Each structure stands twice: as structure tokens, then as C-alpha cells.
Amino acid sequence: MHVSVLKFAVTIPDAGSLKSKRRVVKSLKERLTARFPVSVAEVGGHDLWNYAEVAAAVVGREGSWCGEVLEEVRAFAARAPDLVLGTCEFEDLL
């Protein structure tokens, strides 16, 4: 069993309030979980209106498959029209 995590920062340029930021982050989380076999959570930047840290985790039989899924998640987030992808960190836990 392998557990892999992708943590990435996003900037939301058009967010003018925490409410509009939460709408963008919630939409991203919903799109990621609908498209990929991952769990997603906002893990940082909770009080900042134009910045968030998001983590996606996947569990699988092979580490290479987990890495491929998370790379697809990263590419999907990079194409999102309402945010700018920042730094990304991949981590294998098991």
C-alpha cells in the first residue's frame, strides 16, 4: 500500500473577500474529487482572501500509480481559469 500527498499553493487574483475565495476553493475541491480518486482539503491560508494551500491525497497499490494520479491533479489545477498555481510539493508517506 502506498499513500502519496500533493500539497500546492494557489493564488486567487479575483477574490475580493473570504467568501469569494471559499467559492473558488470549494469548486476546485469538488472538481478534483469528481475527476480523480483523491481526497482534497484546504490545509493553509484560511484567513487570507486571495491565497490558499490545498492538499490532495491518494492511496494505491503502487507508488508509481499514485504519483501519476497526483501529477494529473497538479496539471488539472494548473489549468484552472480562476486561480494561479504556485509551489507544489509531492510526498510519499508509505
N, CA, C and O atoms as a GROMACS GRO file, in nm:
protein
  376
    1MET      N    1   0.084  -0.118   0.000
    1MET     CA    2   0.000   0.000   0.000
    1MET      C    3   0.089   0.124   0.000
    1MET      O    4   0.188   0.130   0.072
    2HIS      N    5   0.052   0.220  -0.081
    2HIS     CA    6   0.124   0.347  -0.090
    2HIS      C    7   0.027   0.462  -0.065
    2HIS      O    8  -0.088   0.459  -0.110
    3VAL      N    9   0.076   0.561   0.008
    3VAL     CA   10   0.000   0.684   0.032
    3VAL      C   11   0.086   0.799  -0.016
    3VAL      O   12   0.200   0.814   0.027
    4SER      N   13   0.033   0.879  -0.104
    4SER     CA   14   0.107   0.994  -0.158
    4SER      C   15   0.023   1.119  -0.143
    4SER      O   16  -0.100   1.116  -0.150
    5VAL      N   17   0.092   1.231  -0.121
    5VAL     CA   18   0.026   1.359  -0.099
    5VAL      C   19   0.087   1.464  -0.189
    5VAL      O   20   0.209   1.469  -0.206
    6LEU      N   21   0.004   1.547  -0.246
    6LEU     CA   22   0.046   1.665  -0.320
    6LEU      C   23  -0.007   1.786  -0.244
    6LEU      O   24  -0.128   1.798  -0.223
    7LYS      N   25   0.082   1.873  -0.204
    7LYS     CA   26   0.041   1.999  -0.140
    7LYS      C   27   0.078   2.111  -0.235
    7LYS      O   28   0.192   2.118  -0.282
    8PHE      N   29  -0.017   2.200  -0.263
    8PHE     CA   30   0.012   2.310  -0.354
    8PHE      C   31  -0.054   2.438  -0.308
    8PHE      O   32  -0.158   2.438  -0.243
    9ALA      N   33   0.011   2.548  -0.345
    9ALA     CA   34  -0.038   2.681  -0.312
    9ALA      C   35  -0.111   2.736  -0.434
    9ALA      O   36  -0.071   2.713  -0.548
   10VAL      N   37  -0.218   2.809  -0.407
   10VAL     CA   38  -0.290   2.877  -0.515
   10VAL      C   39  -0.314   3.022  -0.476
   10VAL      O   40  -0.339   3.054  -0.360
   11THR      N   41  -0.307   3.107  -0.576
   11THR     CA   42  -0.344   3.247  -0.560
   11THR      C   43  -0.473   3.267  -0.638
   11THR      O   44  -0.488   3.218  -0.750
   12ILE      N   45  -0.565   3.340  -0.578
   12ILE     CA   46  -0.694   3.364  -0.641
   12ILE      C   47  -0.703   3.514  -0.669
   12ILE      O   48  -0.748   3.590  -0.584
   13PRO      N   49  -0.660   3.558  -0.787
   13PRO     CA   50  -0.648   3.701  -0.815
   13PRO      C   51  -0.779   3.778  -0.808
   13PRO      O   52  -0.780   3.894  -0.768
   14ASP      N   53  -0.889   3.716  -0.845
   14ASP     CA   54  -1.017   3.788  -0.850
   14ASP      C   55  -1.095   3.783  -0.719
   14ASP      O   56  -1.204   3.839  -0.710
   15ALA      N   57  -1.039   3.718  -0.617
   15ALA     CA   58  -1.110   3.708  -0.489
   15ALA      C   59  -1.100   3.842  -0.417
   15ALA      O   60  -0.991   3.893  -0.393
   16GLY      N   61  -1.214   3.898  -0.383
   16GLY     CA   62  -1.217   4.024  -0.311
   16GLY      C   63  -1.259   4.008  -0.167
   16GLY      O   64  -1.266   4.105  -0.092
   17SER      N   65  -1.286   3.883  -0.128
   17SER     CA   66  -1.330   3.856   0.008
   17SER      C   67  -1.306   3.708   0.039
   17SER      O   68  -1.279   3.628  -0.050
   18LEU      N   69  -1.316   3.674   0.166
   18LEU     CA   70  -1.304   3.533   0.204
   18LEU      C   71  -1.415   3.449   0.142
   18LEU      O   72  -1.394   3.334   0.106
   19LYS      N   73  -1.533   3.509   0.128
   19LYS     CA   74  -1.646   3.436   0.069
   19LYS      C   75  -1.617   3.399  -0.077
   19LYS      O   76  -1.646   3.286  -0.118
   20SER      N   77  -1.562   3.490  -0.153
   20SER     CA   78  -1.534   3.459  -0.293
   20SER      C   79  -1.417   3.361  -0.304
   20SER      O   80  -1.416   3.277  -0.394
   21LYS      N   81  -1.319   3.371  -0.213
   21LYS     CA   82  -1.209   3.274  -0.211
   21LYS      C   83  -1.263   3.135  -0.182
   21LYS      O   84  -1.226   3.039  -0.250
   22ARG      N   85  -1.348   3.123  -0.082
   22ARG     CA   86  -1.404   2.993  -0.044
   22ARG      C   87  -1.482   2.931  -0.159
   22ARG      O   88  -1.481   2.809  -0.176
   23ARG      N   89  -1.550   3.013  -0.237
   23ARG     CA   90  -1.625   2.962  -0.352
   23ARG      C   91  -1.530   2.898  -0.453
   23ARG      O   92  -1.558   2.791  -0.506
   24VAL      N   93  -1.417   2.965  -0.480
   24VAL     CA   94  -1.319   2.913  -0.576
   24VAL      C   95  -1.255   2.785  -0.523
   24VAL      O   96  -1.243   2.687  -0.596
   25VAL      N   97  -1.215   2.785  -0.396
   25VAL     CA   98  -1.150   2.667  -0.338
   25VAL      C   99  -1.248   2.549  -0.332
   25VAL      O  100  -1.210   2.436  -0.363
   26LYS      N  101  -1.371   2.575  -0.294
   26LYS     CA  102  -1.471   2.468  -0.288
   26LYS      C  103  -1.495   2.409  -0.427
   26LYS      O  104  -1.506   2.288  -0.442
   27SER      N  105  -1.502   2.495  -0.527
   27SER     CA  106  -1.521   2.448  -0.664
   27SER      C  107  -1.403   2.362  -0.708
   27SER      O  108  -1.422   2.257  -0.770
   28LEU      N  109  -1.281   2.405  -0.677
   28LEU     CA  110  -1.164   2.326  -0.714
   28LEU      C  111  -1.167   2.190  -0.645
   28LEU      O  112  -1.142   2.088  -0.709
   29LYS      N  113  -1.196   2.187  -0.516
   29LYS     CA  114  -1.202   2.061  -0.442
   29LYS      C  115  -1.306   1.967  -0.503
   29LYS      O  116  -1.279   1.848  -0.520
   30GLU      N  117  -1.423   2.019  -0.537
   30GLU     CA  118  -1.529   1.937  -0.595
   30GLU      C  119  -1.489   1.883  -0.732
   30GLU      O  120  -1.515   1.766  -0.763
   31ARG      N  121  -1.426   1.966  -0.814
   31ARG     CA  122  -1.384   1.921  -0.948
   31ARG      C  123  -1.276   1.814  -0.937
   31ARG      O  124  -1.277   1.717  -1.013
   32LEU      N  125  -1.182   1.830  -0.843
   32LEU     CA  126  -1.075   1.732  -0.828
   32LEU      C  127  -1.129   1.597  -0.779
   32LEU      O  128  -1.091   1.493  -0.831
   33THR      N  129  -1.217   1.600  -0.679
   33THR     CA  130  -1.268   1.473  -0.626
   33THR      C  131  -1.363   1.405  -0.724
   33THR      O  132  -1.377   1.283  -0.721
   34ALA      N  133  -1.429   1.482  -0.810
   34ALA     CA  134  -1.518   1.422  -0.910
   34ALA      C  135  -1.438   1.357  -1.022
   34ALA      O  136  -1.483   1.259  -1.082
   35ARG      N  137  -1.321   1.408  -1.051
   35ARG     CA  138  -1.244   1.361  -1.165
   35ARG      C  139  -1.136   1.259  -1.130
   35ARG      O  140  -1.102   1.174  -1.212
   36PHE      N  141  -1.082   1.266  -1.009
   36PHE     CA  142  -0.969   1.181  -0.970
   36PHE      C  143  -1.001   1.106  -0.840
   36PHE      O  144  -1.083   1.152  -0.761
   37PRO      N  145  -0.937   0.991  -0.818
   37PRO     CA  146  -0.960   0.915  -0.694
   37PRO      C  147  -0.875   0.968  -0.579
   37PRO      O  148  -0.787   0.899  -0.528
   38VAL      N  149  -0.903   1.093  -0.539
   38VAL     CA  150  -0.824   1.159  -0.435
   38VAL      C  151  -0.916   1.219  -0.329
   38VAL      O  152  -1.035   1.241  -0.351
   39SER      N  153  -0.858   1.245  -0.214
   39SER     CA  154  -0.922   1.325  -0.110
   39SER      C  155  -0.853   1.461  -0.112
   39SER      O  156  -0.731   1.468  -0.126
   40VAL      N  157  -0.930   1.567  -0.098
   40VAL     CA  158  -0.876   1.703  -0.109
   40VAL      C  159  -0.923   1.786   0.009
   40VAL      O  160  -1.037   1.775   0.052
   41ALA      N  161  -0.831   1.870   0.061
   41ALA     CA  162  -0.865   1.958   0.172
   41ALA      C  163  -0.786   2.088   0.160
   41ALA      O  164  -0.673   2.088   0.110
   42GLU      N  165  -0.845   2.196   0.207
   42GLU     CA  166  -0.771   2.321   0.223
   42GLU      C  167  -0.694   2.309   0.354
   42GLU      O  168  -0.753   2.288   0.459
   43VAL      N  169  -0.561   2.322   0.347
   43VAL     CA  170  -0.478   2.297   0.465
   43VAL      C  171  -0.402   2.419   0.514
   43VAL      O  172  -0.328   2.410   0.612
   44GLY      N  173  -0.417   2.532   0.448
   44GLY     CA  174  -0.348   2.652   0.492
   44GLY      C  175  -0.402   2.776   0.426
   44GLY      O  176  -0.475   2.769   0.326
   45GLY      N  177  -0.366   2.890   0.483
   45GLY     CA  178  -0.411   3.018   0.427
   45GLY      C  179  -0.557   3.046   0.451
   45GLY      O  180  -0.620   3.117   0.373
   46HIS      N  181  -0.613   2.991   0.558
   46HIS     CA  182  -0.757   3.001   0.582
   46HIS      C  183  -0.807   3.145   0.597
   46HIS      O  184  -0.920   3.175   0.559
   47ASP      N  185  -0.726   3.233   0.653
   47ASP     CA  186  -0.772   3.370   0.679
   47ASP      C  187  -0.728   3.470   0.573
   47ASP      O  188  -0.753   3.590   0.586
   48LEU      N  189  -0.663   3.422   0.468
   48LEU     CA  190  -0.618   3.511   0.362
   48LEU      C  191  -0.720   3.506   0.247
   48LEU      O  192  -0.760   3.397   0.206
   49TRP      N  193  -0.760   3.620   0.196
   49TRP     CA  194  -0.868   3.623   0.098
   49TRP      C  195  -0.824   3.590  -0.044
   49TRP      O  196  -0.909   3.562  -0.128
   50ASN      N  197  -0.694   3.591  -0.072
   50ASN     CA  198  -0.653   3.561  -0.210
   50ASN      C  199  -0.549   3.450  -0.219
   50ASN      O  200  -0.481   3.438  -0.321
   51TYR      N  201  -0.534   3.368  -0.114
   51TYR     CA  202  -0.432   3.264  -0.111
   51TYR      C  203  -0.486   3.143  -0.035
   51TYR      O  204  -0.558   3.157   0.064
   52ALA      N  205  -0.450   3.025  -0.083
   52ALA     CA  206  -0.488   2.902  -0.013
   52ALA      C  207  -0.382   2.796  -0.036
   52ALA      O  208  -0.314   2.795  -0.139
   53GLU      N  209  -0.369   2.707   0.059
   53GLU     CA  210  -0.288   2.588   0.043
   53GLU      C  211  -0.383   2.470   0.041
   53GLU      O  212  -0.469   2.456   0.128
   54VAL      N  213  -0.367   2.385  -0.059
   54VAL     CA  214  -0.457   2.272  -0.080
   54VAL      C  215  -0.372   2.145  -0.085
   54VAL      O  216  -0.261   2.145  -0.138
   55ALA      N  217  -0.426   2.037  -0.029
   55ALA     CA  218  -0.357   1.908  -0.035
   55ALA      C  219  -0.451   1.804  -0.094
   55ALA      O  220  -0.571   1.802  -0.067
   56ALA      N  221  -0.393   1.718  -0.177
   56ALA     CA  222  -0.465   1.605  -0.234
   56ALA      C  223  -0.389   1.478  -0.196
   56ALA      O  224  -0.267   1.473  -0.208
   57ALA      N  225  -0.462   1.378  -0.150
   57ALA     CA  226  -0.400   1.253  -0.109
   57ALA      C  227  -0.462   1.137  -0.186
   57ALA      O  228  -0.581   1.138  -0.218
   58VAL      N  229  -0.378   1.037  -0.215
   58VAL     CA  230  -0.425   0.919  -0.287
   58VAL      C  231  -0.360   0.796  -0.224
   58VAL      O  232  -0.246   0.799  -0.179
   59VAL      N  233  -0.437   0.688  -0.221
   59VAL     CA  234  -0.389   0.559  -0.171
   59VAL      C  235  -0.398   0.459  -0.285
   59VAL      O  236  -0.498   0.452  -0.355
   60GLY      N  237  -0.292   0.380  -0.302
   60GLY     CA  238  -0.292   0.282  -0.409
   60GLY      C  239  -0.194   0.169  -0.384
   60GLY      O  240  -0.117   0.171  -0.288
   61ARG      N  241  -0.199   0.071  -0.471
   61ARG     CA  242  -0.111  -0.045  -0.457
   61ARG      C  243   0.031  -0.014  -0.500
   61ARG      O  244   0.126  -0.073  -0.448
   62GLU      N  245   0.047   0.077  -0.595
   62GLU     CA  246   0.179   0.107  -0.649
   62GLU      C  247   0.210   0.256  -0.635
   62GLU      O  248   0.125   0.341  -0.663
   63GLY      N  249   0.332   0.285  -0.592
   63GLY     CA  250   0.373   0.424  -0.576
   63GLY      C  251   0.375   0.499  -0.707
   63GLY      O  252   0.344   0.618  -0.711
   64SER      N  253   0.411   0.430  -0.814
   64SER     CA  254   0.416   0.497  -0.944
   64SER      C  255   0.277   0.541  -0.989
   64SER      O  256   0.262   0.650  -1.046
   65TRP      N  257   0.176   0.460  -0.964
   65TRP     CA  258   0.039   0.497  -0.999
   65TRP      C  259  -0.005   0.618  -0.918
   65TRP      O  260  -0.066   0.711  -0.972
   66CYS      N  261   0.025   0.618  -0.788
   66CYS     CA  262  -0.010   0.731  -0.702
   66CYS      C  263   0.054   0.860  -0.755
   66CYS      O  264  -0.010   0.965  -0.760
   67GLY      N  265   0.180   0.850  -0.794
   67GLY     CA  266   0.250   0.966  -0.848
   67GLY      C  267   0.188   1.016  -0.977
   67GLY      O  268   0.178   1.137  -0.999
   68GLU      N  269   0.145   0.924  -1.063
   68GLU     CA  270   0.081   0.963  -1.188
   68GLU      C  271  -0.051   1.035  -1.162
   68GLU      O  272  -0.081   1.136  -1.226
   69VAL      N  273  -0.129   0.984  -1.068
   69VAL     CA  274  -0.257   1.048  -1.035
   69VAL      C  275  -0.232   1.190  -0.984
   69VAL      O  276  -0.300   1.284  -1.026
   70LEU      N  277  -0.137   1.206  -0.894
   70LEU     CA  278  -0.111   1.338  -0.837
   70LEU      C  279  -0.052   1.434  -0.940
   70LEU      O  280  -0.076   1.554  -0.931
   71GLU      N  281   0.023   1.384  -1.035
   71GLU     CA  282   0.073   1.471  -1.142
   71GLU      C  283  -0.044   1.518  -1.229
   71GLU      O  284  -0.045   1.633  -1.273
   72GLU      N  285  -0.142   1.432  -1.253
   72GLU     CA  286  -0.262   1.474  -1.326
   72GLU      C  287  -0.341   1.578  -1.247
   72GLU      O  288  -0.396   1.672  -1.305
   73VAL      N  289  -0.348   1.561  -1.116
   73VAL     CA  290  -0.415   1.660  -1.030
   73VAL      C  291  -0.344   1.795  -1.041
   73VAL      O  292  -0.408   1.898  -1.055
   74ARG      N  293  -0.210   1.793  -1.036
   74ARG     CA  294  -0.133   1.916  -1.047
   74ARG      C  295  -0.159   1.985  -1.182
   74ARG      O  296  -0.180   2.106  -1.187
   75ALA      N  297  -0.157   1.908  -1.289
   75ALA     CA  298  -0.180   1.964  -1.422
   75ALA      C  299  -0.322   2.020  -1.434
   75ALA      O  300  -0.342   2.125  -1.494
   76PHE      N  301  -0.419   1.951  -1.376
   76PHE     CA  302  -0.557   1.998  -1.379
   76PHE      C  303  -0.569   2.131  -1.305
   76PHE      O  304  -0.632   2.224  -1.354
   77ALA      N  305  -0.508   2.139  -1.186
   77ALA     CA  306  -0.514   2.264  -1.108
   77ALA      C  307  -0.443   2.377  -1.181
   77ALA      O  308  -0.485   2.492  -1.173
   78ALA      N  309  -0.336   2.346  -1.252
   78ALA     CA  310  -0.263   2.448  -1.327
   78ALA      C  311  -0.347   2.508  -1.440
   78ALA      O  312  -0.326   2.622  -1.479
   79ARG      N  313  -0.442   2.431  -1.491
   79ARG     CA  314  -0.529   2.479  -1.600
   79ARG      C  315  -0.654   2.550  -1.549
   79ARG      O  316  -0.731   2.603  -1.630
   80ALA      N  317  -0.678   2.552  -1.421
   80ALA     CA  318  -0.800   2.614  -1.367
   80ALA      C  319  -0.799   2.763  -1.401
   80ALA      O  320  -0.700   2.832  -1.376
   81PRO      N  321  -0.909   2.813  -1.455
   81PRO     CA  322  -0.910   2.952  -1.503
   81PRO      C  323  -0.920   3.056  -1.392
   81PRO      O  324  -0.888   3.173  -1.414
   82ASP      N  325  -0.965   3.018  -1.274
   82ASP     CA  326  -0.992   3.116  -1.169
   82ASP      C  327  -0.886   3.123  -1.060
   82ASP      O  328  -0.906   3.186  -0.957
   83LEU      N  329  -0.771   3.056  -1.084
   83LEU     CA  330  -0.663   3.061  -0.985
   83LEU      C  331  -0.529   3.045  -1.054
   83LEU      O  332  -0.520   3.004  -1.170
   84VAL      N  333  -0.423   3.078  -0.979
   84VAL     CA  334  -0.286   3.065  -1.029
   84VAL      C  335  -0.216   2.965  -0.939
   84VAL      O  336  -0.210   2.984  -0.817
   85LEU      N  337  -0.162   2.860  -0.999
   85LEU     CA  338  -0.093   2.757  -0.922
   85LEU      C  339   0.045   2.807  -0.881
   85LEU      O  340   0.119   2.863  -0.962
   86GLY      N  341   0.078   2.785  -0.754
   86GLY     CA  342   0.209   2.824  -0.703
   86GLY      C  343   0.295   2.702  -0.679
   86GLY      O  344   0.295   2.609  -0.760
   87THR      N  345   0.366   2.702  -0.568
   87THR     CA  346   0.458   2.593  -0.538
   87THR      C  347   0.383   2.462  -0.514
   87THR      O  348   0.271   2.462  -0.463
   88CYS      N  349   0.447   2.352  -0.551
   88CYS     CA  350   0.390   2.219  -0.534
   88CYS      C  351   0.492   2.130  -0.464
   88CYS      O  352   0.612   2.137  -0.493
   89GLU      N  353   0.444   2.048  -0.373
   89GLU     CA  354   0.530   1.954  -0.301
   89GLU      C  355   0.466   1.816  -0.307
   89GLU      O  356   0.350   1.798  -0.268
   90PHE      N  357   0.541   1.718  -0.357
   90PHE     CA  358   0.495   1.580  -0.358
   90PHE      C  359   0.560   1.508  -0.241
   90PHE      O  360   0.677   1.533  -0.210
   91GLU      N  361   0.486   1.419  -0.176
   91GLU     CA  362   0.541   1.344  -0.064
   91GLU      C  363   0.480   1.204  -0.063
   91GLU      O  364   0.359   1.188  -0.073
   92ASP      N  365   0.566   1.103  -0.051
   92ASP     CA  366   0.521   0.966  -0.034
   92ASP      C  367   0.526   0.934   0.114
   92ASP      O  368   0.632   0.946   0.176
   93LEU      N  369   0.413   0.893   0.171
   93LEU     CA  370   0.407   0.865   0.313
   93LEU      C  371   0.432   0.720   0.344
   93LEU      O  372   0.493   0.688   0.446
   94LEU      N  373   0.386   0.630   0.260
   94LEU     CA  374   0.407   0.485   0.279
   94LEU      C  375   0.448   0.422   0.149
   94LEU      O  376   0.470   0.301   0.143
   0.00000   0.00000   0.00000
